[in-house]
Structure formats: structure tokens, C-alpha cells
Amino acid sequence: MYTIGEFSIIVKLNKKTIRYYDEIGLFQPAYIDPNNQYRYYKREQINDLNRIIKLKETGISLEQIKKIMADSKDISMKDIYNKRLAEIEFEIEKLKKQQDNIKTLLSTSHAERNVNKEFDIYKGYYIEKGLIVYQKAEKQEDIHDIINNFYNYVGNKVTLSSGHFFKRSLDDNADGISEIFAYTTNASEELDIKTQTKELCLRILCDSIENRDLAYASLFDYAKNNNIVIGSIYERYKINAGKMQIEIMFEIV
């Protein structure tokens, strides 16, 4: 057997770390001398500690590694690495989005916005009657996933006569976008098609995504000040002169 000093040289890990792994029950010595409490390790333990080191280098927590080592007979290392790879790829995508958000923030003005900005609010039948193809939005999806899933779902099965709309709900149990839809000129048995009723709405055309929150606040304030009951909420994005605009419509119940 090897002393902890010898073993630390063999596995290229300092003695303090090896002792710590023992303390947390992750990697224990083969034998502890009852007289002086010195730790001793067997040759067969080299592979186990090397496996722990490799797992830690992939970013897996010691608590997870402890469970993996306990279940090592039932789990293949290939499966463990594939799972960790998927987690890393997810984190990379999340970090890329954060990076893009930071770049956007750096490229825009840091001046305080006027929260009392005024918007032109109109009343009219901005949601028209017609056939629509629609798809429920999953709670875990972000807006880009919702759009991609919708157009993949529609494919070439019907002809769309409008761009897509997002439908939101004020229901406490609703989470974000509840539905995405577009008007169509023909029906299909393969898709969810229904007839959209004509709806009287309040409407704001917001000049930029940055002012979307203020536009929504203005519509809610207008509805409350005029005792208007709101039903469904609709959103449509438009490109005007290369700039994104948002059309926001509140159904008047």
C-alpha cells in the first residue's frame, strides 16, 4: 500500500484535496492506521481517483460525482459524458444570449427613458374575422422557438395570408404567450384551424422593442381610466424602414 504522500505523487493531486475527498465520503483510503490515523491506499484505487479527477474536470460537482461513483456499475462513463456535454451546450447557448444582450445594451443609449412617453391609442376592429391556423405555445419556449415551431408546423400545408400574431392572456394561470396564429385562405385536416371572430380593440403601434413596456403600460392605464374591460391581448411585429415596430392590441370585452 501507499502512504498519502506517495499516493498524491502517483495521482498528481495534493494531500489536502485527497484528505478532503475522504472527509466528504467521496474517496476513502483502503486502510487507516488506528495508532496514528495515517491513511494508506491500494494500487487498485488509482483508477477510481483518476475517474473522479476526470469527472471534476468536466465541471460535474463533487456531490454529483459522489452519486456517480456509488452507481458506477449501473451507469456507463459514455452516458455520463454525453449528458454533461448536453448540459454544457445548453449553458453555451444561454451564455451566447447573455452576450448578445450585453452587446445590445452597450450599443444603445444609456440615457433614462421618459416613462411618461405618450402613445397614440386607437379603437377599431383590428382583429378581423377569418380562418386562422394556430398552435398553442409551450411555457418553456422562448419567442424564437415559438416562431420556428409554428412555421415548421405549418410547412407547406396551407397558404398563409398574414404574418403571425401572438396571443396573450391576463389569466393568472397563463404564462407568457399562450398561442401563435396566422390567417389562412384554406383549411387543412392536418392542422389546427379555427374561425377567428372580429374583435373591437384598443391599439398602439410601438416604435421600437425598447418602448414595448411603456406601450403596454399606456394601454393598461387607458383601459383602467376609461373603465374598459380587457379580454385577449394580441401582438404583431412589423418591419418599417428597416426598424422593428410592435403592434399591440387589447380586445375590448
C-alpha positions as protocol buffer text, in pm:
chain_id: "A"
residue {
  index: 1
  type: MET
  ca { x: 0 y: 0 z: 0 }
}
residue {
  index: 2
  type: TYR
  ca { x: 99 y: 366 z: -42 }
}
residue {
  index: 3
  type: THR
  ca { x: 114 y: 648 z: 209 }
}
residue {
  index: 4
  type: ILE
  ca { x: -91 y: 956 z: 131 }
}
residue {
  index: 5
  type: GLY
  ca { x: 232 y: 1133 z: 30 }
}
residue {
  index: 6
  type: GLU
  ca { x: 323 y: 859 z: -215 }
}
residue {
  index: 7
  type: PHE
  ca { x: -30 y: 833 z: -345 }
}
residue {
  index: 8
  type: SER
  ca { x: -56 y: 1209 z: -402 }
}
residue {
  index: 9
  type: ILE
  ca { x: 254 y: 1191 z: -624 }
}
residue {
  index: 10
  type: ILE
  ca { x: 114 y: 893 z: -818 }
}
residue {
  index: 11
  type: VAL
  ca { x: -220 y: 1061 z: -894 }
}
residue {
  index: 12
  type: LYS
  ca { x: -80 y: 1418 z: -916 }
}
residue {
  index: 13
  type: LEU
  ca { x: -320 y: 1553 z: -655 }
}
residue {
  index: 14
  type: ASN
  ca { x: -223 y: 1734 z: -338 }
}
residue {
  index: 15
  type: LYS
  ca { x: -266 y: 1568 z: 1 }
}
residue {
  index: 16
  type: LYS
  ca { x: -509 y: 1833 z: 126 }
}
residue {
  index: 17
  type: THR
  ca { x: -753 y: 1751 z: -156 }
}
residue {
  index: 18
  type: ILE
  ca { x: -723 y: 1376 z: -100 }
}
residue {
  index: 19
  type: ARG
  ca { x: -798 y: 1428 z: 270 }
}
residue {
  index: 20
  type: TYR
  ca { x: -1096 y: 1647 z: 183 }
}
residue {
  index: 21
  type: TYR
  ca { x: -1237 y: 1379 z: -50 }
}
residue {
  index: 22
  type: ASP
  ca { x: -1214 y: 1137 z: 242 }
}
residue {
  index: 23
  type: GLU
  ca { x: -1391 y: 1380 z: 476 }
}
residue {
  index: 24
  type: ILE
  ca { x: -1690 y: 1421 z: 244 }
}
residue {
  index: 25
  type: GLY
  ca { x: -1711 y: 1047 z: 177 }
}
residue {
  index: 26
  type: LEU
  ca { x: -1616 y: 1072 z: -189 }
}
residue {
  index: 27
  type: PHE
  ca { x: -1288 y: 879 z: -186 }
}
residue {
  index: 28
  type: GLN
  ca { x: -1171 y: 696 z: 123 }
}
residue {
  index: 29
  type: PRO
  ca { x: -838 y: 526 z: 200 }
}
residue {
  index: 30
  type: ALA
  ca { x: -808 y: 149 z: 189 }
}
residue {
  index: 31
  type: TYR
  ca { x: -672 y: 149 z: 543 }
}
residue {
  index: 32
  type: ILE
  ca { x: -628 y: 393 z: 834 }
}
residue {
  index: 33
  type: ASP
  ca { x: -369 y: 306 z: 1098 }
}
residue {
  index: 34
  type: PRO
  ca { x: -558 y: 309 z: 1431 }
}
residue {
  index: 35
  type: ASN
  ca { x: -245 y: 417 z: 1618 }
}
residue {
  index: 36
  type: ASN
  ca { x: -151 y: 729 z: 1424 }
}
residue {
  index: 37
  type: GLN
  ca { x: -453 y: 778 z: 1186 }
}
residue {
  index: 38
  type: TYR
  ca { x: -222 y: 767 z: 882 }
}
residue {
  index: 39
  type: ARG
  ca { x: -405 y: 695 z: 555 }
}
residue {
  index: 40
  type: TYR
  ca { x: -293 y: 422 z: 315 }
}
residue {
  index: 41
  type: TYR
  ca { x: -408 y: 350 z: -39 }
}
residue {
  index: 42
  type: LYS
  ca { x: -405 y: 48 z: -269 }
}
residue {
  index: 43
  type: ARG
  ca { x: -288 y: 30 z: -629 }
}
residue {
  index: 44
  type: GLU
  ca { x: -644 y: -63 z: -733 }
}
residue {
  index: 45
  type: GLN
  ca { x: -767 y: 279 z: -612 }
}
residue {
  index: 46
  type: ILE
  ca { x: -564 y: 472 z: -870 }
}
residue {
  index: 47
  type: ASN
  ca { x: -828 y: 424 z: -1140 }
}
residue {
  index: 48
  type: ASP
  ca { x: -1109 y: 535 z: -909 }
}
residue {
  index: 49
  type: LEU
  ca { x: -937 y: 859 z: -813 }
}
residue {
  index: 50
  type: ASN
  ca { x: -840 y: 930 z: -1175 }
}
residue {
  index: 51
  type: ARG
  ca { x: -1206 y: 885 z: -1271 }
}
residue {
  index: 52
  type: ILE
  ca { x: -1307 y: 1137 z: -1004 }
}
residue {
  index: 53
  type: ILE
  ca { x: -1048 y: 1384 z: -1133 }
}
residue {
  index: 54
  type: LYS
  ca { x: -1169 y: 1348 z: -1494 }
}
residue {
  index: 55
  type: LEU
  ca { x: -1533 y: 1394 z: -1390 }
}
residue {
  index: 56
  type: LYS
  ca { x: -1444 y: 1707 z: -1191 }
}
residue {
  index: 57
  type: GLU
  ca { x: -1258 y: 1848 z: -1492 }
}
residue {
  index: 58
  type: THR
  ca { x: -1581 y: 1831 z: -1695 }
}
residue {
  index: 59
  type: GLY
  ca { x: -1749 y: 2062 z: -1442 }
}
residue {
  index: 60
  type: ILE
  ca { x: -1953 y: 1798 z: -1261 }
}
residue {
  index: 61
  type: SER
  ca { x: -2000 y: 1885 z: -893 }
}
residue {
  index: 62
  type: LEU
  ca { x: -1844 y: 1671 z: -619 }
}
residue {
  index: 63
  type: GLU
  ca { x: -2192 y: 1585 z: -490 }
}
residue {
  index: 64
  type: GLN
  ca { x: -2289 y: 1454 z: -834 }
}
residue {
  index: 65
  type: ILE
  ca { x: -1958 y: 1268 z: -867 }
}
residue {
  index: 66
  type: LYS
  ca { x: -2022 y: 1102 z: -531 }
}
residue {
  index: 67
  type: LYS
  ca { x: -2352 y: 967 z: -664 }
}
residue {
  index: 68
  type: ILE
  ca { x: -2193 y: 862 z: -993 }
}
residue {
  index: 69
  type: MET
  ca { x: -1920 y: 669 z: -814 }
}
residue {
  index: 70
  type: ALA
  ca { x: -2181 y: 494 z: -598 }
}
residue {
  index: 71
  type: ASP
  ca { x: -2382 y: 397 z: -910 }
}
residue {
  index: 72
  type: SER
  ca { x: -2083 y: 340 z: -1138 }
}
residue {
  index: 73
  type: LYS
  ca { x: -2175 y: -23 z: -1201 }
}
residue {
  index: 74
  type: ASP
  ca { x: -2512 y: 81 z: -1346 }
}
residue {
  index: 75
  type: ILE
  ca { x: -2401 y: 389 z: -1545 }
}
residue {
  index: 76
  type: SER
  ca { x: -2156 y: 394 z: -1834 }
}
residue {
  index: 77
  type: MET
  ca { x: -1900 y: 675 z: -1848 }
}
residue {
  index: 78
  type: LYS
  ca { x: -2002 y: 742 z: -2207 }
}
residue {
  index: 79
  type: ASP
  ca { x: -2358 y: 817 z: -2095 }
}
residue {
  index: 80
  type: ILE
  ca { x: -2229 y: 1043 z: -1819 }
}
residue {
  index: 81
  type: TYR
  ca { x: -2008 y: 1239 z: -2061 }
}
residue {
  index: 82
  type: ASN
  ca { x: -2288 y: 1269 z: -2320 }
}
residue {
  index: 83
  type: LYS
  ca { x: -2524 y: 1405 z: -2057 }
}
residue {
  index: 84
  type: ARG
  ca { x: -2265 y: 1655 z: -1935 }
}
residue {
  index: 85
  type: LEU
  ca { x: -2193 y: 1759 z: -2295 }
}
residue {
  index: 86
  type: ALA
  ca { x: -2563 y: 1834 z: -2348 }
}
residue {
  index: 87
  type: GLU
  ca { x: -2567 y: 2043 z: -2029 }
}
residue {
  index: 88
  type: ILE
  ca { x: -2261 y: 2238 z: -2144 }
}
residue {
  index: 89
  type: GLU
  ca { x: -2413 y: 2305 z: -2488 }
}
residue {
  index: 90
  type: PHE
  ca { x: -2728 y: 2436 z: -2319 }
}
residue {
  index: 91
  type: GLU
  ca { x: -2518 y: 2664 z: -2098 }
}
residue {
  index: 92
  type: ILE
  ca { x: -2321 y: 2788 z: -2401 }
}
residue {
  index: 93
  type: GLU
  ca { x: -2645 y: 2886 z: -2577 }
}
residue {
  index: 94
  type: LYS
  ca { x: -2761 y: 3064 z: -2263 }
}
residue {
  index: 95
  type: LEU
  ca { x: -2430 y: 3248 z: -2235 }
}
residue {
  index: 96
  type: LYS
  ca { x: -2445 y: 3346 z: -2604 }
}
residue {
  index: 97
  type: LYS
  ca { x: -2786 y: 3504 z: -2547 }
}
residue {
  index: 98
  type: GLN
  ca { x: -2650 y: 3690 z: -2245 }
}
residue {
  index: 99
  type: GLN
  ca { x: -2353 y: 3803 z: -2456 }
}
residue {
  index: 100
  type: ASP
  ca { x: -2586 y: 3931 z: -2729 }
}
residue {
  index: 101
  type: ASN
  ca { x: -2797 y: 4115 z: -2470 }
}
residue {
  index: 102
  type: ILE
  ca { x: -2488 y: 4284 z: -2326 }
}
residue {
  index: 103
  type: LYS
  ca { x: -2370 y: 4388 z: -2674 }
}
residue {
  index: 104
  type: THR
  ca { x: -2715 y: 4533 z: -2743 }
}
residue {
  index: 105
  type: LEU
  ca { x: -2710 y: 4724 z: -2415 }
}
residue {
  index: 106
  type: LEU
  ca { x: -2361 y: 4859 z: -2491 }
}
residue {
  index: 107
  type: SER
  ca { x: -2466 y: 4974 z: -2836 }
}
residue {
  index: 108
  type: THR
  ca { x: -2775 y: 5162 z: -2717 }
}
residue {
  index: 109
  type: SER
  ca { x: -2806 y: 5486 z: -2529 }
}
residue {
  index: 110
  type: HIS
  ca { x: -2779 y: 5469 z: -2151 }
}
residue {
  index: 111
  type: ALA
  ca { x: -2995 y: 5779 z: -2106 }
}
residue {
  index: 112
  type: GLU
  ca { x: -3302 y: 5744 z: -1887 }
}
residue {
  index: 113
  type: ARG
  ca { x: -3617 y: 5694 z: -2087 }
}
residue {
  index: 114
  type: ASN
  ca { x: -3919 y: 5915 z: -2032 }
}
residue {
  index: 115
  type: VAL
  ca { x: -4163 y: 5681 z: -1855 }
}
residue {
  index: 116
  type: ASN
  ca { x: -4440 y: 5932 z: -1930 }
}
residue {
  index: 117
  type: LYS
  ca { x: -4389 y: 5896 z: -2305 }
}
residue {
  index: 118
  type: GLU
  ca { x: -4722 y: 5940 z: -2482 }
}
residue {
  index: 119
  type: PHE
  ca { x: -4856 y: 5698 z: -2744 }
}
residue {
  index: 120
  type: ASP
  ca { x: -5141 y: 5737 z: -2989 }
}
residue {
  index: 121
  type: ILE
  ca { x: -5416 y: 5495 z: -2887 }
}
residue {
  index: 122
  type: TYR
  ca { x: -5680 y: 5395 z: -3139 }
}
residue {
  index: 123
  type: LYS
  ca { x: -6004 y: 5198 z: -3115 }
}
residue {
  index: 124
  type: GLY
  ca { x: -6122 y: 4980 z: -3401 }
}
residue {
  index: 125
  type: TYR
  ca { x: -6172 y: 4630 z: -3541 }
}
residue {
  index: 126
  type: TYR
  ca { x: -5806 y: 4547 z: -3573 }
}
residue {
  index: 127
  type: ILE
  ca { x: -5857 y: 4172 z: -3530 }
}
residue {
  index: 128
  type: GLU
  ca { x: -6051 y: 4061 z: -3837 }
}
residue {
  index: 129
  type: LYS
  ca { x: -6283 y: 3769 z: -3893 }
}
residue {
  index: 130
  type: GLY
  ca { x: -6133 y: 3478 z: -4086 }
}
residue {
  index: 131
  type: LEU
  ca { x: -5978 y: 3135 z: -4082 }
}
residue {
  index: 132
  type: ILE
  ca { x: -5662 y: 3107 z: -3875 }
}
residue {
  index: 133
  type: VAL
  ca { x: -5411 y: 2828 z: -3829 }
}
residue {
  index: 134
  type: TYR
  ca { x: -5290 y: 2826 z: -3472 }
}
residue {
  index: 135
  type: GLN
  ca { x: -5062 y: 2649 z: -3230 }
}
residue {
  index: 136
  type: LYS
  ca { x: -5052 y: 2653 z: -2853 }
}
residue {
  index: 137
  type: ALA
  ca { x: -4726 y: 2788 z: -2710 }
}
residue {
  index: 138
  type: GLU
  ca { x: -4534 y: 2575 z: -2463 }
}
residue {
  index: 139
  type: LYS
  ca { x: -4441 y: 2752 z: -2139 }
}
residue {
  index: 140
  type: GLN
  ca { x: -4072 y: 2665 z: -2162 }
}
residue {
  index: 141
  type: GLU
  ca { x: -4028 y: 2803 z: -2514 }
}
residue {
  index: 142
  type: ASP
  ca { x: -3881 y: 3143 z: -2585 }
}
residue {
  index: 143
  type: ILE
  ca { x: -4020 y: 3364 z: -2859 }
}
residue {
  index: 144
  type: HIS
  ca { x: -3780 y: 3240 z: -3129 }
}
residue {
  index: 145
  type: ASP
  ca { x: -3865 y: 2876 z: -3054 }
}
residue {
  index: 146
  type: ILE
  ca { x: -4237 y: 2956 z: -3072 }
}
residue {
  index: 147
  type: ILE
  ca { x: -4197 y: 3116 z: -3415 }
}
residue {
  index: 148
  type: ASN
  ca { x: -3975 y: 2838 z: -3553 }
}
residue {
  index: 149
  type: ASN
  ca { x: -4204 y: 2564 z: -3421 }
}
residue {
  index: 150
  type: PHE
  ca { x: -4508 y: 2736 z: -3571 }
}
residue {
  index: 151
  type: TYR
  ca { x: -4366 y: 2767 z: -3923 }
}
residue {
  index: 152
  type: ASN
  ca { x: -4231 y: 2412 z: -3910 }
}
residue {
  index: 153
  type: TYR
  ca { x: -4577 y: 2301 z: -3803 }
}
residue {
  index: 154
  type: VAL
  ca { x: -4749 y: 2488 z: -4087 }
}
residue {
  index: 155
  type: GLY
  ca { x: -4494 y: 2391 z: -4351 }
}
residue {
  index: 156
  type: ASN
  ca { x: -4649 y: 2389 z: -4700 }
}
residue {
  index: 157
  type: LYS
  ca { x: -4984 y: 2253 z: -4581 }
}
residue {
  index: 158
  type: VAL
  ca { x: -5178 y: 2580 z: -4613 }
}
residue {
  index: 159
  type: THR
  ca { x: -5133 y: 2925 z: -4763 }
}
residue {
  index: 160
  type: LEU
  ca { x: -5090 y: 3199 z: -4505 }
}
residue {
  index: 161
  type: SER
  ca { x: -5247 y: 3534 z: -4585 }
}
residue {
  index: 162
  type: SER
  ca { x: -5089 y: 3725 z: -4297 }
}
residue {
  index: 163
  type: GLY
  ca { x: -4786 y: 3731 z: -4075 }
}
residue {
  index: 164
  type: HIS
  ca { x: -4804 y: 3567 z: -3735 }
}
residue {
  index: 165
  type: PHE
  ca { x: -4977 y: 3710 z: -3429 }
}
residue {
  index: 166
  type: PHE
  ca { x: -4902 y: 3631 z: -3066 }
}
residue {
  index: 167
  type: LYS
  ca { x: -5196 y: 3590 z: -2832 }
}
residue {
  index: 168
  type: ARG
  ca { x: -5157 y: 3654 z: -2462 }
}
residue {
  index: 169
  type: SER
  ca { x: -5392 y: 3610 z: -2169 }
}
residue {
  index: 170
  type: LEU
  ca { x: -5447 y: 3801 z: -1845 }
}
residue {
  index: 171
  type: ASP
  ca { x: -5545 y: 3478 z: -1674 }
}
residue {
  index: 172
  type: ASP
  ca { x: -5333 y: 3429 z: -1360 }
}
residue {
  index: 173
  type: ASN
  ca { x: -5261 y: 3072 z: -1472 }
}
residue {
  index: 174
  type: ALA
  ca { x: -5137 y: 3179 z: -1816 }
}
residue {
  index: 175
  type: ASP
  ca { x: -4764 y: 3206 z: -1870 }
}
residue {
  index: 176
  type: GLY
  ca { x: -4643 y: 3446 z: -2138 }
}
residue {
  index: 177
  type: ILE
  ca { x: -4756 y: 3374 z: -2493 }
}
residue {
  index: 178
  type: SER
  ca { x: -5046 y: 3132 z: -2498 }
}
residue {
  index: 179
  type: GLU
  ca { x: -5089 y: 3098 z: -2875 }
}
residue {
  index: 180
  type: ILE
  ca { x: -4939 y: 3191 z: -3210 }
}
residue {
  index: 181
  type: PHE
  ca { x: -5153 y: 3213 z: -3522 }
}
residue {
  index: 182
  type: ALA
  ca { x: -5176 y: 3346 z: -3877 }
}
residue {
  index: 183
  type: TYR
  ca { x: -5466 y: 3395 z: -4114 }
}
residue {
  index: 184
  type: THR
  ca { x: -5504 y: 3141 z: -4393 }
}
residue {
  index: 185
  type: THR
  ca { x: -5706 y: 3117 z: -4713 }
}
residue {
  index: 186
  type: ASN
  ca { x: -5774 y: 2743 z: -4692 }
}
residue {
  index: 187
  type: ALA
  ca { x: -5850 y: 2472 z: -4436 }
}
residue {
  index: 188
  type: SER
  ca { x: -5646 y: 2162 z: -4359 }
}
residue {
  index: 189
  type: GLU
  ca { x: -5727 y: 1844 z: -4172 }
}
residue {
  index: 190
  type: GLU
  ca { x: -5363 y: 1816 z: -4068 }
}
residue {
  index: 191
  type: LEU
  ca { x: -5352 y: 2148 z: -3882 }
}
residue {
  index: 192
  type: ASP
  ca { x: -5549 y: 2316 z: -3607 }
}
residue {
  index: 193
  type: ILE
  ca { x: -5776 y: 2558 z: -3795 }
}
residue {
  index: 194
  type: LYS
  ca { x: -6049 y: 2771 z: -3644 }
}
residue {
  index: 195
  type: THR
  ca { x: -6253 y: 3080 z: -3726 }
}
residue {
  index: 196
  type: GLN
  ca { x: -6130 y: 3397 z: -3565 }
}
residue {
  index: 197
  type: THR
  ca { x: -6410 y: 3638 z: -3474 }
}
residue {
  index: 198
  type: LYS
  ca { x: -6396 y: 4009 z: -3549 }
}
residue {
  index: 199
  type: GLU
  ca { x: -6283 y: 4193 z: -3234 }
}
residue {
  index: 200
  type: LEU
  ca { x: -6304 y: 4554 z: -3127 }
}
residue {
  index: 201
  type: CYS
  ca { x: -5966 y: 4652 z: -2984 }
}
residue {
  index: 202
  type: LEU
  ca { x: -5754 y: 4926 z: -2840 }
}
residue {
  index: 203
  type: ARG
  ca { x: -5435 y: 4959 z: -3045 }
}
residue {
  index: 204
  type: ILE
  ca { x: -5090 y: 5108 z: -3014 }
}
residue {
  index: 205
  type: LEU
  ca { x: -4819 y: 5096 z: -3278 }
}
residue {
  index: 206
  type: CYS
  ca { x: -4499 y: 5095 z: -3074 }
}
residue {
  index: 207
  type: ASP
  ca { x: -4197 y: 5246 z: -3248 }
}
residue {
  index: 208
  type: SER
  ca { x: -3937 y: 5010 z: -3101 }
}
residue {
  index: 209
  type: ILE
  ca { x: -3889 y: 4698 z: -2892 }
}
residue {
  index: 210
  type: GLU
  ca { x: -3721 y: 4915 z: -2624 }
}
residue {
  index: 211
  type: ASN
  ca { x: -4052 y: 5100 z: -2570 }
}
residue {
  index: 212
  type: ARG
  ca { x: -4270 y: 4790 z: -2564 }
}
residue {
  index: 213
  type: ASP
  ca { x: -4307 y: 4802 z: -2185 }
}
residue {
  index: 214
  type: LEU
  ca { x: -4416 y: 5169 z: -2189 }
}
residue {
  index: 215
  type: ALA
  ca { x: -4666 y: 5098 z: -2468 }
}
residue {
  index: 216
  type: TYR
  ca { x: -4823 y: 4817 z: -2266 }
}
residue {
  index: 217
  type: ALA
  ca { x: -4835 y: 5035 z: -1955 }
}
residue {
  index: 218
  type: SER
  ca { x: -5011 y: 5311 z: -2154 }
}
residue {
  index: 219
  type: LEU
  ca { x: -5275 y: 5069 z: -2282 }
}
residue {
  index: 220
  type: PHE
  ca { x: -5342 y: 4929 z: -1936 }
}
residue {
  index: 221
  type: ASP
  ca { x: -5367 y: 5283 z: -1793 }
}
residue {
  index: 222
  type: TYR
  ca { x: -5604 y: 5392 z: -2070 }
}
residue {
  index: 223
  type: ALA
  ca { x: -5828 y: 5088 z: -2019 }
}
residue {
  index: 224
  type: LYS
  ca { x: -5846 y: 5145 z: -1640 }
}
residue {
  index: 225
  type: ASN
  ca { x: -5908 y: 5520 z: -1672 }
}
residue {
  index: 226
  type: ASN
  ca { x: -6193 y: 5456 z: -1916 }
}
residue {
  index: 227
  type: ASN
  ca { x: -6343 y: 5153 z: -1735 }
}
residue {
  index: 228
  type: ILE
  ca { x: -6267 y: 4925 z: -2028 }
}
residue {
  index: 229
  type: VAL
  ca { x: -6258 y: 4550 z: -1961 }
}
residue {
  index: 230
  type: ILE
  ca { x: -5976 y: 4376 z: -2146 }
}
residue {
  index: 231
  type: GLY
  ca { x: -6009 y: 4031 z: -2300 }
}
residue {
  index: 232
  type: SER
  ca { x: -5734 y: 3877 z: -2509 }
}
residue {
  index: 233
  type: ILE
  ca { x: -5413 y: 4061 z: -2591 }
}
residue {
  index: 234
  type: TYR
  ca { x: -5251 y: 4042 z: -2935 }
}
residue {
  index: 235
  type: GLU
  ca { x: -4903 y: 4130 z: -3054 }
}
residue {
  index: 236
  type: ARG
  ca { x: -4768 y: 4156 z: -3407 }
}
residue {
  index: 237
  type: TYR
  ca { x: -4418 y: 4255 z: -3511 }
}
residue {
  index: 238
  type: LYS
  ca { x: -4362 y: 4466 z: -3822 }
}
residue {
  index: 239
  type: ILE
  ca { x: -4058 y: 4593 z: -4010 }
}
residue {
  index: 240
  type: ASN
  ca { x: -4086 y: 4955 z: -4120 }
}
residue {
  index: 241
  type: ALA
  ca { x: -3793 y: 5122 z: -4297 }
}
residue {
  index: 242
  type: GLY
  ca { x: -3563 y: 4856 z: -4155 }
}
residue {
  index: 243
  type: LYS
  ca { x: -3682 y: 4919 z: -3800 }
}
residue {
  index: 244
  type: MET
  ca { x: -3884 y: 4680 z: -3585 }
}
residue {
  index: 245
  type: GLN
  ca { x: -4227 y: 4801 z: -3474 }
}
residue {
  index: 246
  type: ILE
  ca { x: -4476 y: 4628 z: -3246 }
}
residue {
  index: 247
  type: GLU
  ca { x: -4850 y: 4645 z: -3295 }
}
residue {
  index: 248
  type: ILE
  ca { x: -5024 y: 4581 z: -2962 }
}
residue {
  index: 249
  type: MET
  ca { x: -5400 y: 4522 z: -2948 }
}
residue {
  index: 250
  type: PHE
  ca { x: -5625 y: 4477 z: -2643 }
}
residue {
  index: 251
  type: GLU
  ca { x: -5962 y: 4313 z: -2706 }
}
residue {
  index: 252
  type: ILE
  ca { x: -6246 y: 4521 z: -2559 }
}
residue {
  index: 253
  type: VAL
  ca { x: -6494 y: 4288 z: -2387 }
}
